[in-house]
Amino acid sequence: MKTYEAKILGTGMYAPKKVVTNVDLEKIVDTTDQWIFERTGIKERHISSTEGGEFPTDMALAATKDALVAANLQPNDIDFIIFASVTPDVKLPNSACILQVKLGITNNCACLDISVACSGFVYGLNLANSMIKTGLAKTVLVVGSEMLSRVVNWKDRNTCILFGDGCGVAIIGRAEEGSESKVLAGILNSDGTGGEFFSQPIGGAVTPTTAAHIENDEQFMQMKGKEMFKVATRTLAENGKKCLELAGLPLSAVDWVIPHQANIRIIETTANILGIEMDKVIVNIHKYGNTSAATCPIAFHEAVMEGKIKRGDLVLFDAFGAGLTAGAALIRY
């Protein structure tokens, strides 16, 4: 069977217009700008409008239009959509199908939603690589789009300070014969025993949301920060090292690391364990907070647009999220 190499053809992002700063949060919860920034590295986050136009598939539509221009492609060139999100527009139909319609795609391309939280984009990138390698798809749109402001308890100062809304996308396609740009290696793993560290137990089939849950603010995300920190830093460093081993490349060859933007302390600790200098780590958490599946593609897109990441650079994506899920991908951009 003939196999193909995959590469990133184009990227895009969308950040909601409304910006909420740490000073704004001082007015609604017991916190301070200094306290938030020192512990998380976050200064502000973008929050989607609830009036329409900035729901997850809306943001994905805007980001994908930019990615199509960058890749010099048309919507019908896309033959697979992978939509990573824990905050879909609706439960049914899936967000990938909704996005297909909004993009005007008429080729009946396959549409898949994945729910692996902050690892979503890295999972999608690895899935897209596999599908392209085997010939199952030629051009895959990978989306990470989240409206976490809908599932955050804005009365809880421990969680509401961390999250924001946004979308990042990448179009993955076949690399030309002899192209230097390609996906070199990937790794995915999960540990379901840590599911309680980050969860949203209310609202599913087991416990549907009731008026009592809403009255008691029980329907929101819940997180055990200390437990997540310990597991996240270790797993991120291990996956980064394993991904490099799979590619047969040393850490010194890496030009850039794009970690999940959860907390600056997690990022710095992971870099220290991994053994890479912070000046090689892309960080934009101060502007967006934790946007879950959108953090890695947003950070990548911005770095490309700013001229930091250039074609030929070796880039390591490294993510960790609720589930617990984790993954890494090494690409030659």
C-alpha positions in Angstrom: 0.0 0.0 0.0 1.3 3.4 -0.9 1.9 5.8 2.0 2.1 9.6 2.1 3.7 12.2 4.3 1.6 14.9 5.9 2.4 18.6 6.5 0.7 21.7 7.8 -0.5 23.7 4.8 -2.1 26.6 6.6 -3.3 27.9 9.9 -5.8 30.4 11.3 -7.2 31.6 14.6 -10.1 33.7 16.1 -10.2 35.4 19.4 -13.5 36.9 20.7 -13.7 40.7 20.7 -14.5 41.1 24.4 -11.4 41.1 26.6 -11.7 40.5 30.4 -8.6 41.5 32.4 -7.5 40.5 35.8 -8.6 43.9 37.1 -12.1 43.2 35.7 -12.1 40.0 37.7 -11.2 41.9 40.9 -14.7 43.3 40.7 -16.6 40.0 40.8 -14.4 37.6 42.9 -11.9 37.9 45.8 -8.7 38.2 43.8 -6.1 40.6 42.5 -4.3 41.2 39.3 -1.0 40.5 41.0 -2.2 37.3 42.6 -3.5 35.9 39.3 -0.5 36.8 37.3 2.1 35.5 39.8 0.4 32.2 40.0 -0.8 31.6 36.4 1.0 34.1 34.1 -2.4 35.3 32.9 -3.2 39.0 32.4 -6.4 38.8 30.3 -8.7 36.4 28.4 -11.2 36.7 25.6 -14.8 35.9 26.2 -17.3 35.0 23.4 -20.5 37.0 22.9 -23.6 35.1 24.0 -25.6 37.1 21.4 -24.3 35.0 18.5 -21.5 35.2 16.0 -18.8 33.9 18.4 -20.0 30.4 19.3 -17.4 27.6 18.7 -18.4 26.8 15.1 -18.6 30.6 14.3 -15.0 31.1 15.6 -13.9 28.0 13.6 -15.5 29.4 10.5 -13.5 32.6 10.7 -10.3 30.8 11.6 -10.7 28.3 8.8 -11.2 31.0 6.2 -7.8 32.4 7.1 -6.2 29.0 7.0 -7.7 28.3 3.5 -6.2 31.5 2.2 -2.8 30.6 3.8 -3.0 27.2 2.2 -4.3 28.5 -1.1 -7.2 26.1 -1.0 -11.0 26.1 -1.4 -13.5 24.7 1.2 -14.3 21.7 -1.0 -10.6 20.7 -1.0 -11.2 19.6 2.6 -12.1 16.0 2.7 -12.1 15.4 6.5 -12.9 17.7 9.4 -11.8 16.9 13.0 -13.4 19.3 15.5 -11.9 19.2 19.0 -14.0 20.8 21.8 -15.5 20.1 25.1 -17.9 23.0 24.6 -19.7 22.2 21.3 -22.5 24.4 19.9 -25.0 21.7 20.6 -24.8 18.0 21.5 -26.4 17.0 18.2 -25.5 17.4 15.4 -21.8 17.4 15.9 -19.8 20.6 15.5 -17.8 19.3 12.5 -21.0 18.8 10.6 -22.2 22.3 11.5 -18.9 23.8 10.4 -19.1 21.8 7.1 -22.4 23.6 6.3 -21.1 27.0 7.3 -18.0 26.6 5.1 -20.3 25.6 2.2 -18.6 22.3 1.7 -20.6 20.1 -0.7 -18.3 17.1 -1.1 -19.9 15.1 1.8 -16.5 15.0 3.6 -16.3 13.0 6.8 -16.9 15.0 10.0 -15.7 13.9 13.4 -15.9 15.6 16.8 -13.4 14.6 19.5 -13.7 15.4 23.2 -10.3 15.1 24.9 -10.2 18.6 26.5 -6.8 20.4 26.3 -5.2 17.6 24.3 -7.7 18.0 21.5 -5.6 19.7 18.8 -2.6 17.3 19.4 -5.0 14.3 19.1 -6.5 15.8 16.0 -3.0 16.5 14.4 -1.9 12.9 15.0 -5.2 11.5 13.7 -4.9 13.6 10.6 -1.4 12.5 10.0 -2.5 8.8 10.2 -5.4 9.3 7.8 -3.2 11.1 5.3 -0.4 8.5 5.6 -2.8 5.7 4.7 -4.6 7.6 2.0 -7.9 7.7 3.9 -7.8 11.5 3.5 -5.9 14.0 1.5 -6.7 17.3 3.2 -7.8 17.4 6.8 -9.0 20.4 8.8 -8.1 20.2 12.4 -10.0 22.5 14.7 -9.6 23.4 18.4 -12.5 25.7 19.4 -13.8 26.4 22.9 -16.3 28.6 24.7 -15.2 27.7 28.2 -16.9 30.8 29.6 -20.2 28.8 29.4 -18.9 26.1 31.8 -16.9 28.2 34.2 -18.3 29.1 37.6 -17.7 32.9 37.7 -18.2 32.9 41.4 -15.2 30.5 41.9 -12.0 32.5 42.0 -9.9 29.3 41.7 -11.2 28.4 38.3 -12.8 31.5 36.6 -9.4 33.3 36.5 -7.9 30.5 34.3 -10.0 30.1 31.3 -10.9 32.0 28.1 -12.5 31.4 24.7 -11.0 31.1 21.3 -10.2 29.0 18.3 -7.2 27.8 16.4 -7.1 25.6 13.3 -4.6 23.9 11.0 -5.1 22.4 7.6 -3.1 19.2 7.2 -2.4 17.9 3.8 -0.1 15.6 1.7 3.5 16.8 1.5 5.0 17.1 -1.9 7.5 14.4 -2.9 10.8 15.2 -1.3 9.3 18.0 0.9 11.2 18.8 4.1 8.0 19.8 5.8 6.2 16.8 7.4 4.9 15.3 10.6 7.8 13.3 12.0 6.4 11.6 15.0 3.5 11.5 17.4 2.4 10.0 20.7 -1.0 9.8 22.4 -1.9 8.4 25.8 -4.5 8.6 28.6 -4.9 7.6 32.2 -8.5 7.4 33.1 -7.8 6.9 36.8 -7.1 10.6 37.0 -10.5 11.7 35.7 -11.6 13.2 39.0 -8.8 15.8 38.8 -10.7 17.7 36.2 -14.3 17.0 35.6 -17.8 18.2 34.9 -20.0 15.5 36.4 -23.3 17.3 36.0 -25.1 17.5 32.7 -24.5 14.0 31.2 -26.6 10.9 30.9 -25.8 9.8 34.4 -26.8 13.1 36.1 -28.8 15.4 33.8 -28.8 19.0 34.9 -31.7 20.0 37.1 -33.0 23.3 38.6 -31.4 22.3 41.9 -28.0 21.8 40.3 -28.2 25.3 38.7 -29.4 26.9 42.0 -26.3 25.4 43.7 -23.9 26.2 40.9 -23.0 22.5 40.5 -23.1 22.3 36.7 -19.7 23.8 36.1 -16.2 22.4 35.6 -14.4 21.3 38.7 -10.6 21.1 39.1 -8.1 19.8 41.6 -5.2 22.1 40.7 -2.4 20.6 42.8 -3.0 17.1 41.5 -3.3 18.3 37.9 0.0 20.2 38.2 2.0 17.2 39.4 0.7 14.8 36.8 0.8 17.4 33.9 4.4 18.4 34.3 5.7 14.8 34.5 3.6 13.6 31.6 4.3 16.6 29.3 8.1 16.1 29.8 7.9 12.3 29.3 5.8 12.6 26.1 8.1 15.2 24.7 11.1 13.0 25.2 9.3 9.9 23.8 8.3 11.8 20.7 11.9 12.9 20.0 13.0 9.3 20.5 10.5 8.0 18.0 11.8 10.5 15.5 15.4 9.7 16.3 16.3 13.3 17.0 18.0 14.9 20.0 16.4 17.7 22.1 19.0 20.1 20.8 17.5 19.8 17.3 14.2 21.3 18.4 13.7 24.9 17.4 10.4 25.5 19.2 8.2 23.9 21.8 4.5 24.7 21.8 3.0 23.4 25.1 -0.6 23.6 26.2 -1.1 27.0 27.7 -2.6 26.1 31.1 -0.4 27.8 33.6 3.0 29.5 33.3 4.3 27.5 36.2 3.4 24.2 34.5 5.1 25.5 31.3 8.3 26.5 33.1 8.5 23.3 35.2 7.9 21.2 32.1 10.7 23.0 30.2 13.0 22.5 33.2 12.3 18.8 33.4 12.5 18.4 29.6 15.8 20.3 29.6 14.9 23.0 27.1 15.5 26.8 27.4 12.4 29.0 27.9 13.5 31.1 24.9 12.6 28.2 22.7 9.1 27.8 24.3 6.1 29.7 22.7 4.1 31.3 25.5 1.0 33.4 25.0 -1.0 32.5 28.1 -0.8 36.1 29.3 -3.2 37.2 26.5 -5.7 34.3 26.3 -5.6 32.2 29.4 -6.4 28.5 29.1 -8.5 28.0 25.9 -8.3 24.2 26.2 -8.1 22.5 22.7 -7.5 25.9 21.1 -4.2 26.8 23.0 -1.7 24.9 20.9 -3.1 26.0 17.4 -3.5 29.6 18.5 0.1 29.7 19.9 1.4 28.1 16.7 -0.5 30.4 14.4 0.6 33.5 16.2 4.2 32.4 16.2 4.1 31.8 12.4 2.4 35.2 11.8 5.0 37.0 14.0 7.8 35.4 12.0 9.2 33.3 14.9 8.4 30.0 13.4 9.5 29.6 9.8 9.4 26.8 7.3 12.0 24.2 8.1 11.8 24.7 11.8 11.5 21.7 14.1 8.4 22.2 16.3 7.3 20.0 19.2 3.6 20.2 20.3 3.0 19.0 23.8 -0.4 18.9 25.5 -2.2 17.5 28.5 -5.9 17.6 29.6 -8.9 16.3 31.4 -9.4 12.6 31.0 -6.6 12.4 31.8 -5.4 12.7 28.2 -2.0 13.7 26.8 -0.2 13.8 23.5 2.8 15.2 21.6 3.6 15.7 18.0 6.9 16.6 16.3 6.7 18.4 13.0 9.1 19.9 10.5 7.2 23.0 9.5 
